[in-house]
Amino acid sequence: MAGKIDLRRLPPLKALRGFEAATRHQSIRDAAEELCLTHPAVSHQVQLIEEALGVPLFVQQGRHIVSTEEGRVLYPYVRSAFESLLEGVEAAQRNALDKPLRVQTYITASIRWLAKRVPQFLAEHPEVKLTLSTSGTDWEFDDKHADVGLVYCETPPDPAKFHWVPLFDYALFPVCSPSFQQEHGGAVDARGLMDLPLVAIYTEQQNWEGWFRSAGVAYDPHVPYILVDTCAVAIEMAVAGQGVALINGPFVDKELADGRLVTPVEHREVCPGGWGLVCRKDLKDNVRVRTFIDWVAGHAAAMG
């Protein structure tokens, strides 16, 4: 096991950047421009190191600086240390890329939207490995077992802990197959839906109640529902002509576009919050996380 390094014997590490750049350029001004600092700031960094070492590192010759013998001795060690640190950072990044990016979402969001896009993402970013984890009951983002979540949040996650990128509104609207609509008399209003077979997710049965109330219809608590466990099942039942399902998000866009599903009533209830991508705040600039979030957000935006 390596022994402890007494960092107290080192000059300020941040100041070493200014020394390295000033030595390489033999110019305080050029070093300041490279580091996006002011001329006095780089001069101060060099002064801090000189004070820590007790020796001058540069001498002024006219309008230019020249390294002293001590500065020439120190420079290759500082340069080598920076190069070694950079190699370590790159090695750590390569190691991170070898681990799968863990993405959490719900069954319906996965089946109906995200999973269909994953092959394209991987084709465009072969350097990123990905594991997609789905659940029908765990709605909270599990940051211990996932790096990124595609989830619904009624209110944005705590900004002190999480990075949140909104994607879609949470808008509830009914869908059914054209044949189902014809079999049940064609066009209906919101009140008329209560007389039809309605498909409800057993954990979200209250969504139908909220939709009816937002449509201005007195809700009948005795409405018989066909209860299922996921929105994905509700969608399949609607496509098969077995009832009217209440949908949120872009999960039936294709079926609506090709006519396999219709909206028997055009009313939409826009609920609080929305769908979005979430990750821990300290991971938002991780190369894999940022690549995935930017890619998915771009695809969502392209949908309008």
C-alpha positions as CSV (number, residue, x, y, z in Angstrom):
1,M,0.0,0.0,0.0
2,A,1.4,3.4,-0.9
3,G,2.4,5.7,1.9
4,K,0.8,9.0,2.7
5,I,1.8,12.0,0.6
6,D,2.3,15.2,2.6
7,L,0.6,17.7,0.4
8,R,1.3,20.5,2.8
9,R,4.9,20.6,1.3
10,L,3.5,21.4,-2.1
11,P,2.8,25.0,-3.3
12,P,-0.9,25.7,-4.2
13,L,-1.9,23.2,-6.8
14,K,-4.2,25.6,-8.7
15,A,-1.3,28.1,-9.0
16,L,0.8,25.4,-10.7
17,R,-1.4,25.7,-13.9
18,G,-0.3,29.4,-14.2
19,F,3.4,28.5,-13.7
20,E,3.2,25.7,-16.3
21,A,1.5,27.9,-18.9
22,A,3.8,30.9,-18.2
23,T,6.9,28.7,-18.5
24,R,5.8,27.0,-21.7
25,H,4.9,30.4,-23.3
26,Q,7.7,32.4,-21.5
27,S,4.9,35.0,-21.3
28,I,2.5,35.9,-18.5
29,R,0.2,37.5,-21.0
30,D,0.0,34.5,-23.3
31,A,-0.5,32.2,-20.3
32,A,-3.4,34.4,-19.1
33,E,-5.1,34.3,-22.5
34,E,-4.8,30.5,-22.7
35,L,-6.2,30.0,-19.2
36,C,-8.9,32.7,-19.6
37,L,-7.5,34.6,-16.7
38,T,-6.3,38.1,-16.2
39,H,-2.6,39.1,-16.4
40,P,-2.5,40.0,-12.7
41,A,-4.2,36.6,-11.8
42,V,-1.4,34.6,-13.5
43,S,1.3,36.8,-12.0
44,H,-0.3,36.2,-8.6
45,Q,-0.2,32.4,-9.1
46,V,3.5,32.5,-10.0
47,Q,4.2,34.7,-7.0
48,L,2.4,32.2,-4.7
49,I,4.7,29.4,-5.9
50,E,7.8,31.6,-5.6
51,E,6.9,32.5,-2.1
52,A,6.2,28.8,-1.2
53,L,9.5,27.7,-2.6
54,G,11.5,30.7,-1.5
55,V,13.1,31.1,-4.9
56,P,12.4,33.2,-8.1
57,L,11.1,31.2,-11.0
58,F,11.3,34.0,-13.7
59,V,13.3,37.1,-14.3
60,Q,12.2,40.0,-16.4
61,Q,14.2,40.8,-19.5
62,G,12.8,43.8,-21.2
63,R,9.1,43.1,-22.0
64,H,9.5,39.4,-21.6
65,I,10.1,36.8,-18.9
66,V,12.7,34.1,-18.8
67,S,12.8,31.1,-16.6
68,T,15.4,31.0,-13.9
69,E,17.5,27.9,-13.3
70,E,15.1,26.9,-10.5
71,G,12.1,27.4,-12.8
72,R,13.7,25.2,-15.5
73,V,14.3,22.5,-12.9
74,L,10.8,22.6,-11.6
75,Y,9.0,22.8,-15.0
76,P,9.4,19.1,-16.3
77,Y,8.2,17.8,-12.9
78,V,5.0,19.9,-13.1
79,R,4.5,19.1,-16.7
80,S,4.9,15.4,-16.1
81,A,2.5,15.5,-13.1
82,F,-0.2,17.2,-15.2
83,E,0.3,14.7,-18.0
84,S,0.0,11.8,-15.5
85,L,-3.2,13.3,-14.0
86,L,-4.7,13.6,-17.5
87,E,-3.8,10.0,-18.3
88,G,-5.5,9.0,-15.0
89,V,-8.7,11.0,-15.8
90,E,-8.9,9.5,-19.3
91,A,-8.4,6.0,-17.9
92,A,-11.2,6.6,-15.4
93,Q,-13.4,7.8,-18.1
94,R,-12.7,4.8,-20.3
95,N,-13.4,2.5,-17.3
96,A,-16.7,4.3,-16.8
97,L,-17.6,3.8,-20.4
98,D,-17.0,0.0,-20.0
99,K,-19.8,-0.1,-17.5
100,P,-23.4,-0.1,-18.7
101,L,-25.4,3.1,-18.3
102,R,-28.4,2.1,-16.1
103,V,-31.7,3.5,-17.3
104,Q,-34.8,3.2,-15.2
105,T,-38.4,3.7,-16.6
106,Y,-41.8,2.2,-16.4
107,I,-43.1,-0.8,-18.5
108,T,-45.3,1.3,-20.8
109,A,-42.8,4.1,-21.3
110,S,-40.2,1.4,-22.2
111,I,-42.4,-0.8,-24.5
112,R,-44.2,2.1,-26.2
113,W,-41.5,4.7,-26.5
114,L,-38.0,4.3,-25.1
115,A,-37.1,0.7,-26.0
116,K,-37.9,1.4,-29.7
117,R,-35.3,4.1,-29.8
118,V,-32.5,2.4,-27.9
119,P,-31.1,0.5,-30.9
120,Q,-30.7,3.8,-32.8
121,F,-29.0,5.4,-29.8
122,L,-26.6,2.5,-29.5
123,A,-25.9,2.6,-33.2
124,E,-25.1,6.3,-33.0
125,H,-23.1,5.9,-29.8
126,P,-21.4,2.5,-29.8
127,E,-19.1,3.6,-27.1
128,V,-22.0,3.6,-24.6
129,K,-23.3,0.4,-23.1
130,L,-26.9,0.5,-21.7
131,T,-29.1,-1.5,-19.4
132,L,-32.8,-0.8,-19.4
133,S,-34.6,-1.6,-16.2
134,T,-38.5,-1.4,-16.2
135,S,-41.0,-1.5,-13.4
136,G,-44.8,-1.4,-13.2
137,T,-45.1,-0.2,-9.6
138,D,-41.9,1.7,-8.5
139,W,-42.6,5.3,-9.6
140,E,-39.8,7.0,-7.7
141,F,-36.4,7.3,-9.3
142,D,-34.0,4.9,-7.7
143,D,-30.7,6.7,-7.8
144,K,-28.9,3.8,-6.0
145,H,-29.6,1.4,-8.8
146,A,-30.0,3.7,-11.8
147,D,-28.0,6.4,-13.4
148,V,-30.8,8.0,-15.4
149,G,-34.6,7.7,-15.1
150,L,-37.4,8.4,-17.7
151,V,-40.1,9.0,-15.2
152,Y,-43.2,11.0,-14.3
153,C,-43.0,13.6,-11.5
154,E,-45.9,15.6,-10.3
155,T,-43.4,18.2,-9.1
156,P,-39.8,18.5,-10.3
157,P,-37.3,16.6,-8.2
158,D,-35.3,18.4,-5.5
159,P,-32.9,20.6,-7.5
160,A,-30.3,20.4,-4.8
161,K,-29.9,16.7,-5.4
162,F,-31.3,16.0,-8.9
163,H,-30.9,17.3,-12.5
164,W,-34.3,17.3,-14.3
165,V,-35.0,17.6,-18.0
166,P,-38.7,17.9,-18.9
167,L,-39.9,16.0,-22.0
168,F,-43.7,15.6,-22.2
169,D,-46.8,17.0,-20.5
170,Y,-48.9,14.5,-18.5
171,A,-52.1,14.9,-20.5
172,L,-54.9,12.3,-20.1
173,F,-57.1,11.5,-23.1
174,P,-59.3,8.5,-24.1
175,V,-58.6,6.2,-27.0
176,C,-60.4,3.2,-28.6
177,S,-60.4,1.3,-31.9
178,P,-62.5,2.6,-34.8
179,S,-64.4,-0.7,-34.9
180,F,-65.2,-0.4,-31.2
181,Q,-66.5,3.1,-31.7
182,Q,-68.7,2.0,-34.6
183,E,-70.1,-1.0,-32.7
184,H,-71.1,1.4,-29.8
185,G,-73.0,3.9,-31.9
186,G,-70.3,6.1,-33.3
187,A,-69.6,9.6,-31.9
188,V,-70.3,10.1,-28.1
189,D,-69.7,12.9,-25.7
190,A,-67.8,12.7,-22.4
191,R,-71.0,11.6,-20.5
192,G,-71.6,8.9,-23.1
193,L,-68.3,7.3,-22.3
194,M,-69.6,6.2,-18.9
195,D,-71.9,3.8,-20.7
196,L,-69.1,2.1,-22.6
197,P,-66.6,-0.5,-21.3
198,L,-63.7,1.5,-19.8
199,V,-60.3,0.1,-19.2
200,A,-58.5,1.3,-16.0
201,I,-55.2,0.6,-14.4
202,Y,-56.0,-0.6,-10.9
203,T,-53.5,1.8,-9.3
204,E,-54.7,4.8,-11.3
205,Q,-58.5,4.2,-11.4
206,Q,-58.9,7.8,-10.0
207,N,-57.5,9.1,-13.3
208,W,-60.8,8.4,-15.0
209,E,-62.7,10.2,-12.3
210,G,-60.4,13.3,-12.7
211,W,-60.8,13.2,-16.5
212,F,-64.6,13.1,-16.3
213,R,-64.6,16.0,-13.8
214,S,-62.3,18.1,-15.9
215,A,-64.6,17.5,-18.9
216,G,-67.5,18.9,-16.8
217,V,-69.3,15.6,-16.3
218,A,-70.8,14.5,-13.0
219,Y,-68.8,11.4,-12.1
220,D,-70.7,8.2,-11.4
221,P,-68.7,6.2,-8.8
222,H,-70.5,3.0,-9.9
223,V,-68.9,3.0,-13.4
224,P,-67.8,-0.6,-14.0
225,Y,-64.1,-0.8,-15.1
226,I,-62.0,-3.5,-16.7
227,L,-59.0,-3.3,-14.4
228,V,-55.5,-4.1,-15.6
229,D,-52.1,-3.7,-14.1
230,T,-50.3,-1.5,-16.7
231,C,-51.0,1.2,-19.3
232,A,-49.4,-1.1,-21.9
233,V,-52.1,-3.7,-21.3
234,A,-54.8,-1.0,-21.5
235,I,-53.5,0.1,-24.8
236,E,-53.5,-3.4,-26.2
237,M,-57.1,-3.9,-25.1
238,A,-58.1,-0.6,-26.8
239,V,-56.3,-1.6,-30.0
240,A,-58.1,-5.0,-29.8
241,G,-61.5,-3.3,-29.6
242,Q,-62.2,-4.4,-26.0
243,G,-62.8,-1.0,-24.4
244,V,-61.8,2.7,-24.0
245,A,-58.4,3.3,-22.4
246,L,-57.2,6.5,-20.8
247,I,-53.7,7.4,-22.0
248,N,-51.0,9.9,-21.1
249,G,-47.9,10.8,-23.0
250,P,-46.8,10.0,-26.6
251,F,-47.4,6.2,-26.2
252,V,-50.1,5.8,-28.8
253,D,-48.9,8.4,-31.4
254,K,-48.2,5.7,-34.0
255,E,-51.6,4.0,-33.5
256,L,-53.4,7.3,-33.8
257,A,-51.4,8.3,-36.9
258,D,-52.2,5.0,-38.7
259,G,-55.8,4.9,-37.6
260,R,-55.7,1.8,-35.4
261,L,-56.8,4.1,-32.5
262,V,-59.1,7.1,-32.4
263,T,-60.0,9.6,-29.7
264,P,-63.8,9.2,-29.1
265,V,-63.8,12.5,-27.2
266,E,-61.2,15.2,-27.9
267,H,-61.0,16.5,-24.3
268,R,-57.6,16.3,-22.7
269,E,-56.9,16.8,-19.0
270,V,-53.4,18.3,-18.5
271,C,-52.3,17.2,-15.1
272,P,-49.6,18.7,-12.8
273,G,-46.0,17.8,-13.5
274,G,-44.9,15.8,-16.5
275,W,-42.5,13.2,-18.0
276,G,-38.8,13.9,-17.9
277,L,-35.3,12.6,-17.5
278,V,-33.7,12.7,-14.1
279,C,-30.2,11.9,-12.8
280,R,-28.2,12.8,-9.7
281,K,-26.9,16.3,-9.9
282,D,-23.3,15.1,-9.5
283,L,-23.8,12.9,-12.6
284,K,-25.3,15.4,-15.0
285,D,-21.9,16.1,-16.7
286,N,-20.8,12.5,-16.8
287,V,-20.1,11.8,-20.5
288,R,-22.4,8.8,-20.8
289,V,-25.3,10.4,-18.8
290,R,-25.0,13.7,-20.8
291,T,-24.9,11.9,-24.1
292,F,-28.0,9.8,-23.3
293,I,-30.0,12.7,-21.9
294,D,-29.2,15.0,-24.8
295,W,-30.0,12.3,-27.3
296,V,-33.4,11.4,-25.8
297,A,-34.3,15.1,-25.2
298,G,-33.6,15.8,-28.8
299,H,-35.8,13.0,-30.0
300,A,-38.6,14.2,-27.7
301,A,-38.3,17.8,-29.0
302,A,-38.4,16.6,-32.6
303,M,-41.8,15.1,-31.9
304,G,-43.2,18.6,-31.3
